[in-house]
Amino acid sequence: MRLLLGVTGGIAAYKAADLVSQAVKAGFEVRVVMTPSATHFVGPLTFEALSGHPVMLDALATGGAPEGSGAVQHISWAKWATHACIAPLSAASLGKLACGISDNALTTVWLALPPGIVNVLAPAMNTQMWDHPIVQRNVKWLEESGRYTVLSPTSKRLACGDVGTGALPEVADLLAALTGAPTPPPQKVAPPTKAASAAPIPLPPVAAPTPRPATPPAAGPAPIPAIPKKGPGFR
Ligand SMILES: Cc1cc2nc3c(=O)[nH]c(=O)nc-3n(C[C@H](O)[C@H](O)[C@H](O)COP(=O)(O)O)c2cc1C
């Protein structure tokens, strides 16, 4: 199982580091592609250390490719993957994917991914952004393409302080979506005791992500193209 993980510029980018860690433990070989914005939230070195592979940052990088593999690295990385996931997926990158705009390494590799692989998108953003009709239209376009399983963000207190839908699902749920394993049931919330009722109002329980119709599994293991270890586009 070869997982291509995309990380975009959202506050939940730090959770992607745990996803890499858990995916490696689950038996995935992981390679990471980051947007330039994502590097403001988490350093590529973190992902390089956790995955054991260089991180792709630059779609226009040339050179550094081993003999015979060519310099078209966004294509060789796309062909390498049996599984793909973008977590967190920002509103900006979600819109680019929906419109086929490939203006950085992440959006270019994702446009080059073949049909038939497991391809999970995990949008995460402020509730107002998530509820925006244009974002919802973009989600619909992505779903209608038949290429993606779009996970619904969960509902809780967000980093901005708002309480609502927009949070990245738990890492276990992301992994479950990738492997097809059933997601664990939502935790039962105990009824408040008398003492607790004087306490601040509890946050709403975290809803499990709603998996949308999954893309069909890959037909079989694809041949592993050679992947450059180092080059101008890697850190
Ligand atoms: C502190 C901070 C947190 C942000 N969190 C999010 C977020 O969770 N989701 C989102 O869609 N955008 C978020 N943004 C805005 C994105 O970083 C911005 O739209 C950026 O252009 C996304 O680029 P990318 O999709 O190429 O990574 C945040 C911005 C800042 C400054």
The ligand as an SDF file (V2000), in Angstrom:
LIG
                    3D

 31 33  0  0  0  0  0  0  0  0999 V2000
   -3.9030   30.7930   11.0820 C   0  0  0  0  0  0  0  0  0  0  0  0
   -4.5820   30.3900    9.7950 C   0  0  0  0  0  0  0  0  0  0  0  0
   -5.3520   29.2550    9.7730 C   0  0  0  0  0  0  0  0  0  0  0  0
   -6.0130   28.8750    8.6090 C   0  0  0  0  0  0  0  0  0  0  0  0
   -6.7620   27.7480    8.6070 N   0  0  0  0  0  0  0  0  0  0  0  0
   -7.4410   27.4030    7.4930 C   0  0  0  0  0  0  0  0  0  0  0  0
   -8.2560   26.2380    7.4950 C   0  0  0  0  0  0  0  0  0  0  0  0
   -8.3490   25.5100    8.4970 O   0  0  0  0  0  0  0  0  0  0  0  0
   -8.9080   25.9240    6.3460 N   0  0  0  0  0  0  0  0  0  0  0  0
   -8.8120   26.7010    5.2110 C   0  0  0  0  0  0  0  0  0  0  0  0
   -9.4560   26.3700    4.2170 O   0  0  0  0  0  0  0  0  0  0  0  0
   -8.0300   27.8010    5.1780 N   0  0  0  0  0  0  0  0  0  0  0  0
   -7.3460   28.1640    6.2830 C   0  0  0  0  0  0  0  0  0  0  0  0
   -6.5440   29.2760    6.2560 N   0  0  0  0  0  0  0  0  0  0  0  0
   -6.3930   30.0200    4.9970 C   0  0  0  0  0  0  0  0  0  0  0  0
   -5.4120   29.2910    4.0400 C   0  0  0  0  0  0  0  0  0  0  0  0
   -4.1410   29.1370    4.6610 O   0  0  0  0  0  0  0  0  0  0  0  0
   -5.2890   30.0640    2.7350 C   0  0  0  0  0  0  0  0  0  0  0  0
   -6.5440   30.1040    2.0760 O   0  0  0  0  0  0  0  0  0  0  0  0
   -4.2400   29.5000    1.8190 C   0  0  0  0  0  0  0  0  0  0  0  0
   -4.1960   30.2720    0.6390 O   0  0  0  0  0  0  0  0  0  0  0  0
   -4.4870   28.0510    1.4690 C   0  0  0  0  0  0  0  0  0  0  0  0
   -3.5680   27.6660    0.4570 O   0  0  0  0  0  0  0  0  0  0  0  0
   -3.3570   26.1590    0.0050 P   0  0  0  0  0  0  0  0  0  0  0  0
   -4.6870   25.5590   -0.2090 O   0  0  0  0  0  0  0  0  0  0  0  0
   -2.5670   26.2910   -1.2560 O   0  0  0  0  0  0  0  0  0  0  0  0
   -2.5790   25.4610    1.0620 O   0  0  0  0  0  0  0  0  0  0  0  0
   -5.8780   29.6630    7.4240 C   0  0  0  0  0  0  0  0  0  0  0  0
   -5.0930   30.8120    7.4550 C   0  0  0  0  0  0  0  0  0  0  0  0
   -4.4500   31.1640    8.6220 C   0  0  0  0  0  0  0  0  0  0  0  0
   -3.6070   32.4120    8.6300 C   0  0  0  0  0  0  0  0  0  0  0  0
  1  2  1  0
  2  3  1  0
  2 30  2  0
  3  4  2  0
  4  5  1  0
  4 28  1  0
  5  6  2  0
  6  7  1  0
  6 13  1  0
  7  8  2  0
  7  9  1  0
  9 10  1  0
 10 11  2  0
 10 12  1  0
 12 13  2  0
 13 14  1  0
 14 15  1  0
 14 28  1  0
 15 16  1  0
 16 17  1  0
 16 18  1  0
 18 19  1  0
 18 20  1  0
 20 21  1  0
 20 22  1  0
 22 23  1  0
 23 24  1  0
 24 25  2  0
 24 26  1  0
 24 27  1  0
 28 29  2  0
 29 30  1  0
 30 31  1  0
M  END
$$$$
